[in-house]
Amino acid sequence: MKITVEKLDEVHVRVFSNDPSVEQELSDFFTFEYPGARFTPQYRARLWDGKVRMYDQLRKTLYVGLMNYVIDFCERNEYDLLMPNDLMTRSGVTSNEVFEFAKWLNPHGHGKPIEIRDYQIEAVTEALDRNRILLLSPTASGKSFIIYTTMRWHLENNRKCIIIVPTTSLV
């Protein structure tokens, strides 16, 4: 079996196969149940099944940040993957550079220095090295510090930045 990937824009890629069953497998792989979905009005009215589908089977699109999962999917299922060479380019940022930069920022919270954790450095390094990635992080794991460090890196390199949040309480 063969899976082909084409870049559509900076956000999406088109992922398709000559076999519809492979596309159904992709759809199943990129589908998850939304936590607490059964308490939403849409679910109770039976307008929604409570699942989030990251892969659009009609348009055959997926977020660029999920390409590493497509690669893992293909390796696990022994599918051939055809994709452009420039799709997964890296910028070459190292964890040592990020660690030194984070120390240089000298972050403080409530008047005390913030301890920089190794997984935070790893997350920032991955975000900066891959240029586009989806990071999942649990509650109280220092997501604000990850976002802050990533934003400051871009600002120090004269890049425009924007943070979009779903509610004003998150600001």
C-alpha positions in Angstrom: 0.0 0.0 0.0 1.1 3.5 -0.7 0.2 6.9 1.0 1.0 10.1 -0.8 1.3 13.5 0.9 1.1 16.9 -0.9 1.5 20.3 0.8 -1.6 22.4 0.3 -0.6 25.5 2.4 1.3 26.4 5.6 -1.4 24.7 7.7 -2.7 21.7 5.7 -1.4 18.7 3.7 -3.4 16.4 1.5 -2.9 12.8 2.5 -4.4 10.2 0.2 -4.1 6.6 -1.0 -5.2 4.7 -4.0 -7.0 2.3 -1.6 -10.1 3.8 0.3 -9.5 1.3 3.2 -6.2 2.9 3.9 -7.8 6.3 4.1 -10.4 4.9 6.5 -7.5 3.6 8.6 -6.0 7.1 8.6 -9.3 8.5 9.6 -9.6 6.1 12.5 -6.0 6.7 13.6 -6.6 10.5 13.7 -10.0 10.3 15.5 -10.4 10.6 19.3 -13.2 11.0 21.7 -13.7 14.5 23.1 -13.4 14.5 26.9 -16.8 15.3 28.5 -18.5 15.2 25.1 -21.6 13.5 26.6 -22.3 16.6 28.6 -22.5 18.9 25.6 -25.8 20.0 24.2 -24.8 18.8 20.7 -24.1 15.3 22.0 -27.3 15.2 24.0 -29.4 16.3 21.0 -27.6 13.5 18.9 -26.2 16.1 16.5 -22.6 15.0 17.3 -21.1 11.7 18.2 -18.5 13.2 20.6 -15.5 12.4 18.4 -12.9 14.8 16.9 -11.6 13.8 13.5 -8.3 15.4 12.6 -8.2 13.8 9.2 -10.9 15.1 6.8 -11.8 12.1 4.6 -13.7 14.2 2.0 -10.9 16.8 1.4 -8.2 14.3 2.4 -6.6 17.0 4.5 -4.6 16.9 7.8 -2.7 19.5 9.8 1.0 19.8 8.8 1.9 19.6 12.5 0.7 16.0 12.6 3.0 14.7 9.8 5.2 12.9 12.4 2.2 10.8 13.3 1.6 10.0 9.6 5.2 8.8 9.3 4.7 6.6 12.5 1.4 5.3 11.0 3.1 4.3 7.8 6.0 2.6 9.6 3.7 0.7 11.9 1.5 -0.5 9.1 4.4 -1.0 6.6 2.9 1.4 4.1 5.1 3.2 1.5 5.1 7.0 2.1 5.7 9.5 -0.7 6.1 13.1 0.4 8.0 16.2 -0.7 11.5 16.4 0.7 11.0 20.0 1.9 7.9 19.2 4.0 9.8 18.1 7.1 12.7 20.6 7.0 14.3 21.4 10.3 15.9 24.7 11.4 18.7 23.0 13.4 17.9 24.6 16.8 19.5 22.5 19.6 18.4 21.9 23.1 21.6 23.5 24.4 20.8 26.7 22.5 17.3 26.7 23.9 18.5 26.0 27.5 21.0 28.9 27.3 18.3 31.2 25.9 15.8 30.2 28.6 18.5 30.9 31.3 19.2 34.3 29.6 15.5 35.2 29.9 15.9 34.8 33.7 12.2 33.9 34.2 10.6 34.7 37.6 7.2 34.0 39.1 5.9 35.6 42.3 9.4 37.0 42.8 11.1 33.6 42.7 13.2 32.2 39.8 11.3 29.6 37.7 13.0 26.2 37.5 13.3 25.2 33.9 12.4 21.6 33.4 14.0 19.3 30.8 10.6 18.5 29.1 10.0 22.2 28.7 13.3 22.7 27.0 12.5 19.6 24.8 9.1 21.1 23.8 10.5 24.5 22.9 13.4 22.8 21.0 10.9 20.7 19.0 8.7 23.7 18.3 11.6 25.9 17.1 13.4 23.1 15.2 10.3 21.8 13.3 8.7 25.3 12.8 5.3 23.7 12.9 4.2 21.1 15.5 1.4 20.2 17.7 2.4 20.0 21.4 0.2 18.3 24.0 1.0 19.1 27.6 -1.0 18.2 30.8 -2.3 20.7 33.3 0.4 22.4 35.5 3.3 21.3 33.2 4.5 24.8 32.4 2.7 25.4 29.1 2.9 29.2 29.7 6.6 29.0 30.0 6.9 27.0 26.8 4.8 29.5 25.0 6.7 32.4 26.5 10.1 31.0 25.6 9.0 30.2 22.1 7.5 33.6 21.5 10.6 35.4 22.9 12.9 33.3 20.6 10.9 34.5 17.6 10.7 38.1 18.8 14.5 38.1 19.4 14.9 37.0 15.8 12.6 39.8 14.5 9.7 37.6 13.6 6.1 38.5 13.9 4.1 36.5 16.4 0.5 36.1 17.5 -1.1 34.0 20.2 -4.7 32.9 19.7 -6.7 31.6 22.6 -10.3 30.3 22.6 -11.4 32.4 25.6 -10.4 35.7 27.1 -9.9 34.0 30.5 -6.8 32.3 29.1 -5.2 35.6 28.3 
